[in-house]
Amino acid sequence: MATRQRGRPRSFDRLTALEQATMAFWEHGYETTSVSDLTRAMGISAPSLYAAFGDKKTLFEEVVEAYAGSYGAYGGRAFAEEPTARGAIGRVLREAAELFTESGHPRGCLMISAATNCSTPEVEEALRARREANLTSFEARIRRGIEAGELSPGTDARALARFSGAVLQGMSQQARDGATREDLAAIAEWAMRSWPAETTKGTAQEAAPAITAGAARETAPETPAGYGA
């Protein structure tokens, strides 16, 4: 009977290496992050990277999934926990102001910054699809708000969703350019002042108690696409 050969044991922690790859892609984008950049950041050899994660594109796909379920999960929490469209999207923008500027990781949103100057069609399209999915979720939530009587029937749900997404994307770039949390929080508040006025029903729902951003970040579910828009 043939004896099964045992593979050489992995000499690094895979989750730690994945987090280090996330930081590299988040900081430098997909296109300008080379395999040598990744191996240096992850502290592993190129053969180990290929054995554990596949090629650069496959590694990036796993990074995006991990980001969506961790750093980018604030959007899903807001949509799950806030009772109104205004409350949900306003919370997304306010929490983005914190995430995009907090210490311990690169500024802005990986989904947005990693797409800068990306010339790999599959990667560019995958990131675009995620951003479009987020805009679709914005629009769907606004439409539910209209149907529930939170917003007036004449509200243009598509335009309002794209406006909110544009604010989120702009906040990411401004964070990369050095804007502070306070700067971005002010943008978020001004953006929400631009929303159409809520009906009395919507205002009453908005007054319901909400979980604070810090506490909610620990427990709420992720959004399917991750953020930003």
MOPEVEN-V589438 format. One record per residue. N is the residue number from 0. PHI is phi in degrees with one decimal (none if undefined). PSI is psi as a letter, one per 40 degrees, with the letter a starting at -180 (none if undefined). OMEGA is omega in whole degrees, 0 to 359 (* if undefined). Layout:
n:N phi:PHI psi:PSI omega:OMEGA
n:N phi:PHI psi:PSI omega:OMEGA
This chain:
n:0 phi:none psi:h omega:183
n:1 phi:-69.7 psi:i omega:177
n:2 phi:-88.5 psi:h omega:181
n:3 phi:-73.7 psi:h omega:179
n:4 phi:-73.7 psi:h omega:177
n:5 phi:-89.2 psi:h omega:179
n:6 phi:-71.1 psi:i omega:178
n:7 phi:-66.3 psi:h omega:182
n:8 phi:-63.3 psi:i omega:179
n:9 phi:-68.4 psi:h omega:185
n:10 phi:-101.9 psi:e omega:179
n:11 phi:-144.6 psi:i omega:179
n:12 phi:-85.3 psi:h omega:186
n:13 phi:-64.1 psi:d omega:181
n:14 phi:-65.0 psi:d omega:177
n:15 phi:-64.6 psi:d omega:179
n:16 phi:-62.4 psi:d omega:179
n:17 phi:-64.6 psi:d omega:178
n:18 phi:-63.4 psi:d omega:179
n:19 phi:-67.1 psi:d omega:175
n:20 phi:-65.5 psi:d omega:177
n:21 phi:-58.7 psi:d omega:180
n:22 phi:-62.1 psi:d omega:181
n:23 phi:-66.2 psi:d omega:179
n:24 phi:-65.3 psi:d omega:181
n:25 phi:-63.8 psi:d omega:183
n:26 phi:-75.1 psi:d omega:191
n:27 phi:-110.0 psi:e omega:183
n:28 phi:85.8 psi:i omega:183
n:29 phi:-71.5 psi:d omega:191
n:30 phi:-66.0 psi:d omega:186
n:31 phi:-89.2 psi:e omega:175
n:32 phi:-91.8 psi:h omega:182
n:33 phi:-87.8 psi:i omega:176
n:34 phi:-61.5 psi:d omega:178
n:35 phi:-66.2 psi:d omega:175
n:36 phi:-61.2 psi:d omega:182
n:37 phi:-66.7 psi:d omega:181
n:38 phi:-64.6 psi:d omega:178
n:39 phi:-66.4 psi:d omega:180
n:40 phi:-66.4 psi:d omega:185
n:41 phi:-85.4 psi:e omega:180
n:42 phi:70.6 psi:f omega:181
n:43 phi:-133.2 psi:i omega:178
n:44 phi:-84.3 psi:i omega:178
n:45 phi:-59.9 psi:d omega:177
n:46 phi:-58.5 psi:d omega:179
n:47 phi:-66.3 psi:d omega:178
n:48 phi:-61.2 psi:d omega:182
n:49 phi:-63.9 psi:d omega:181
n:50 phi:-67.4 psi:d omega:185
n:51 phi:-88.1 psi:d omega:189
n:52 phi:-125.1 psi:e omega:187
n:53 phi:84.2 psi:a omega:181
n:54 phi:-81.8 psi:a omega:183
n:55 phi:-58.9 psi:d omega:182
n:56 phi:-65.1 psi:d omega:179
n:57 phi:-65.6 psi:d omega:176
n:58 phi:-61.8 psi:d omega:180
n:59 phi:-63.2 psi:d omega:178
n:60 phi:-59.9 psi:d omega:178
n:61 phi:-69.7 psi:d omega:176
n:62 phi:-60.0 psi:d omega:181
n:63 phi:-62.1 psi:d omega:178
n:64 phi:-62.5 psi:d omega:180
n:65 phi:-65.0 psi:d omega:179
n:66 phi:-62.3 psi:d omega:181
n:67 phi:-60.3 psi:d omega:182
n:68 phi:-88.4 psi:e omega:181
n:69 phi:-126.2 psi:c omega:182
n:70 phi:-60.1 psi:d omega:184
n:71 phi:-87.3 psi:e omega:185
n:72 phi:-81.1 psi:e omega:183
n:73 phi:-62.5 psi:d omega:180
n:74 phi:-66.2 psi:d omega:178
n:75 phi:-62.1 psi:d omega:178
n:76 phi:-63.3 psi:d omega:181
n:77 phi:-61.3 psi:d omega:181
n:78 phi:-68.4 psi:d omega:181
n:79 phi:-76.6 psi:d omega:191
n:80 phi:-106.5 psi:d omega:182
n:81 phi:-89.2 psi:h omega:187
n:82 phi:-80.2 psi:e omega:183
n:83 phi:-128.3 psi:i omega:176
n:84 phi:-62.0 psi:d omega:179
n:85 phi:-60.4 psi:d omega:180
n:86 phi:-63.8 psi:d omega:183
n:87 phi:-67.9 psi:d omega:184
n:88 phi:-73.5 psi:d omega:175
n:89 phi:-61.6 psi:d omega:178
n:90 phi:-67.7 psi:d omega:176
n:91 phi:-55.7 psi:d omega:182
n:92 phi:-66.6 psi:d omega:181
n:93 phi:-66.7 psi:d omega:179
n:94 phi:-71.4 psi:d omega:175
n:95 phi:-62.8 psi:d omega:178
n:96 phi:-58.8 psi:d omega:178
n:97 phi:-75.1 psi:d omega:183
n:98 phi:-60.3 psi:d omega:186
n:99 phi:-67.1 psi:e omega:185
n:100 phi:-122.6 psi:e omega:184
n:101 phi:-72.4 psi:i omega:181
n:102 phi:-77.0 psi:i omega:176
n:103 phi:99.6 psi:e omega:177
n:104 phi:-157.0 psi:i omega:179
n:105 phi:-59.8 psi:i omega:182
n:106 phi:-80.8 psi:i omega:177
n:107 phi:77.9 psi:a omega:183
n:108 phi:-112.0 psi:h omega:179
n:109 phi:-59.2 psi:d omega:182
n:110 phi:-60.4 psi:d omega:182
n:111 phi:-91.6 psi:d omega:186
n:112 phi:-69.7 psi:d omega:181
n:113 phi:-68.1 psi:d omega:181
n:114 phi:-84.7 psi:e omega:182
n:115 phi:-61.9 psi:h omega:179
n:116 phi:56.5 psi:f omega:180
n:117 phi:-77.6 psi:h omega:181
n:118 phi:-114.1 psi:e omega:176
n:119 phi:-96.0 psi:h omega:190
n:120 phi:-54.1 psi:d omega:183
n:121 phi:-64.3 psi:d omega:180
n:122 phi:-70.4 psi:d omega:179
n:123 phi:-58.6 psi:d omega:181
n:124 phi:-67.4 psi:d omega:180
n:125 phi:-64.4 psi:d omega:178
n:126 phi:-68.0 psi:d omega:178
n:127 phi:-62.2 psi:d omega:181
n:128 phi:-62.1 psi:d omega:178
n:129 phi:-66.6 psi:d omega:179
n:130 phi:-65.4 psi:d omega:178
n:131 phi:-65.1 psi:d omega:178
n:132 phi:-62.7 psi:d omega:178
n:133 phi:-66.9 psi:d omega:177
n:134 phi:-62.9 psi:d omega:177
n:135 phi:-62.5 psi:d omega:179
n:136 phi:-69.1 psi:d omega:174
n:137 phi:-59.3 psi:d omega:184
n:138 phi:-63.2 psi:d omega:180
n:139 phi:-62.2 psi:d omega:180
n:140 phi:-67.1 psi:d omega:178
n:141 phi:-65.1 psi:d omega:178
n:142 phi:-62.3 psi:d omega:176
n:143 phi:-64.6 psi:d omega:177
n:144 phi:-64.5 psi:d omega:177
n:145 phi:-64.5 psi:d omega:180
n:146 phi:-62.9 psi:d omega:181
n:147 phi:-81.6 psi:e omega:180
n:148 phi:86.6 psi:e omega:178
n:149 phi:-72.9 psi:d omega:181
n:150 phi:-121.5 psi:i omega:184
n:151 phi:-67.0 psi:i omega:181
n:152 phi:-60.2 psi:d omega:181
n:153 phi:-82.6 psi:e omega:181
n:154 phi:-65.2 psi:h omega:178
n:155 phi:-84.7 psi:g omega:187
n:156 phi:-63.4 psi:d omega:182
n:157 phi:-65.5 psi:d omega:181
n:158 phi:-64.7 psi:d omega:181
n:159 phi:-67.1 psi:d omega:177
n:160 phi:-64.8 psi:d omega:181
n:161 phi:-69.5 psi:d omega:174
n:162 phi:-61.1 psi:d omega:181
n:163 phi:-64.6 psi:d omega:177
n:164 phi:-65.1 psi:d omega:179
n:165 phi:-64.5 psi:d omega:176
n:166 phi:-62.8 psi:d omega:180
n:167 phi:-61.3 psi:d omega:179
n:168 phi:-64.0 psi:d omega:178
n:169 phi:-64.7 psi:d omega:177
n:170 phi:-61.7 psi:d omega:179
n:171 phi:-61.4 psi:d omega:181
n:172 phi:-65.8 psi:d omega:179
n:173 phi:-64.7 psi:d omega:175
n:174 phi:-62.4 psi:d omega:177
n:175 phi:-61.3 psi:d omega:181
n:176 phi:-85.3 psi:e omega:175
n:177 phi:109.5 psi:e omega:178
n:178 phi:-61.2 psi:i omega:180
n:179 phi:-86.5 psi:i omega:176
n:180 phi:-58.3 psi:d omega:180
n:181 phi:-63.4 psi:d omega:177
n:182 phi:-58.6 psi:d omega:183
n:183 phi:-70.3 psi:d omega:178
n:184 phi:-62.9 psi:d omega:178
n:185 phi:-65.6 psi:d omega:176
n:186 phi:-61.6 psi:d omega:180
n:187 phi:-59.5 psi:d omega:181
n:188 phi:-66.2 psi:d omega:178
n:189 phi:-64.6 psi:d omega:178
n:190 phi:-61.2 psi:d omega:181
n:191 phi:-70.5 psi:d omega:174
n:192 phi:-67.0 psi:d omega:180
n:193 phi:-81.1 psi:e omega:178
n:194 phi:-66.9 psi:i omega:174
n:195 phi:-62.9 psi:i omega:181
n:196 phi:-63.4 psi:i omega:176
n:197 phi:-78.8 psi:i omega:173
n:198 phi:-73.9 psi:i omega:178
n:199 phi:-60.5 psi:d omega:179
n:200 phi:-62.7 psi:d omega:180
n:201 phi:-64.6 psi:d omega:179
n:202 phi:-63.7 psi:d omega:179
n:203 phi:-65.3 psi:d omega:179
n:204 phi:-66.7 psi:d omega:181
n:205 phi:-64.5 psi:d omega:182
n:206 phi:-75.3 psi:e omega:179
n:207 phi:-62.8 psi:i omega:180
n:208 phi:-58.8 psi:i omega:179
n:209 phi:-125.0 psi:i omega:176
n:210 phi:-68.9 psi:h omega:180
n:211 phi:-66.6 psi:i omega:183
n:212 phi:-58.0 psi:d omega:183
n:213 phi:-64.9 psi:d omega:181
n:214 phi:-70.0 psi:d omega:183
n:215 phi:-66.9 psi:d omega:183
n:216 phi:-59.1 psi:d omega:185
n:217 phi:-79.3 psi:d omega:195
n:218 phi:-125.7 psi:d omega:192
n:219 phi:-77.4 psi:i omega:184
n:220 phi:-72.3 psi:i omega:180
n:221 phi:-82.4 psi:i omega:171
n:222 phi:-83.9 psi:i omega:183
n:223 phi:-56.1 psi:d omega:186
n:224 phi:-99.9 psi:e omega:188
n:225 phi:77.0 psi:i omega:181
n:226 phi:-121.4 psi:i omega:25
n:227 phi:-106.4 psi:a omega:190
n:228 phi:-73.8 psi:none omega:*
